[in-house]
Amino acid sequence: MRRLGPGDPVSRRWVEQLHRDHPRHQQAVATLHDLLRRAARHELNRRRSFLPGLAGPELDDVAEQCANDALVNIVAKIDDFKGLSRFTTWAYKFAIFEVSSKLARHAWQGHPPSRQDLELGELTDTLLSGPSEQAERREQLTVLKGAIETDLTSRQREVFVAIALNDVPIDVLALELGSNRNAIYKNLFDARRKLRGSLAAAGHALNDEEPRP
């Protein structure tokens, strides 16, 4: 068991009692779980505007899950606590991280990207030019759909469909794919550049300005 040096005696007591060989381990775990659940619920309530459908028993269940997962990680990493802040401040960060992760996954489940969503009527983003006749627009969309299926890598297609067609937030997609914002932006930029090139090669006019991700 690692002993903390001089500092907050309450924090030292938390660390000591959360070690599995301490006689008060179970009591410390139960107390910490209650604190984490309350912290998670507070954070969930603070962010409810992002997911208005999350309320009541479902919100309580997510708070419980966040507390459970945060507790497991804290106990596993208890020796990583350096005493640079109060122990509870350090522990609450685990709960907030779990809230962020679960809210992102909750949003993802509501808007999963799917190749089933490649309906021609939905492919009307800035890759296409301005006003055009209906027949020309249908032709452009047909070319674009084929380019999505054949010209993009699987990751580029996944990113483009998720963001451009299904409005999945960048952060949600990055979390689900185990990636980061910069990598997602790069995939989206490359996908749009390829699709613009495919449209140009098929003889369709394009906007001069490269679309932003």
Rosetta blueprint (number, residue, H / E / L):
1 M L
2 R L
3 R L
4 L L
5 G L
6 P L
7 G L
8 D L
9 P H
10 V H
11 S H
12 R H
13 R H
14 W H
15 V H
16 E H
17 Q H
18 L H
19 H L
20 R L
21 D L
22 H L
23 P L
24 R L
25 H H
26 Q H
27 Q H
28 A H
29 V H
30 A H
31 T H
32 L H
33 H H
34 D H
35 L H
36 L H
37 R H
38 R H
39 A H
40 A H
41 R H
42 H H
43 E H
44 L H
45 N H
46 R H
47 R L
48 R H
49 S H
50 F H
51 L L
52 P L
53 G L
54 L L
55 A L
56 G H
57 P H
58 E H
59 L H
60 D H
61 D H
62 V H
63 A H
64 E H
65 Q H
66 C H
67 A H
68 N H
69 D H
70 A H
71 L H
72 V H
73 N H
74 I H
75 V H
76 A H
77 K L
78 I H
79 D H
80 D H
81 F L
82 K L
83 G L
84 L L
85 S L
86 R L
87 F H
88 T H
89 T H
90 W H
91 A H
92 Y H
93 K H
94 F H
95 A H
96 I H
97 F H
98 E H
99 V H
100 S H
101 S H
102 K H
103 L H
104 A H
105 R H
106 H H
107 A H
108 W H
109 Q H
110 G H
111 H L
112 P L
113 P L
114 S L
115 R H
116 Q H
117 D H
118 L L
119 E L
120 L H
121 G H
122 E H
123 L L
124 T L
125 D L
126 T L
127 L L
128 L L
129 S L
130 G L
131 P L
132 S L
133 E L
134 Q H
135 A H
136 E H
137 R H
138 R H
139 E H
140 Q H
141 L H
142 T H
143 V H
144 L H
145 K H
146 G H
147 A H
148 I H
149 E H
150 T H
151 D L
152 L L
153 T L
154 S H
155 R H
156 Q H
157 R H
158 E H
159 V H
160 F H
161 V H
162 A H
163 I H
164 A H
165 L H
166 N L
167 D L
168 V L
169 P L
170 I H
171 D H
172 V H
173 L H
174 A H
175 L H
176 E H
177 L L
178 G L
179 S L
180 N L
181 R H
182 N H
183 A H
184 I H
185 Y H
186 K H
187 N H
188 L H
189 F H
190 D H
191 A H
192 R H
193 R H
194 K H
195 L H
196 R H
197 G H
198 S H
199 L H
200 A H
201 A H
202 A L
203 G L
204 H L
205 A L
206 L L
207 N L
208 D L
209 E L
210 E L
211 P L
212 R L
213 P L
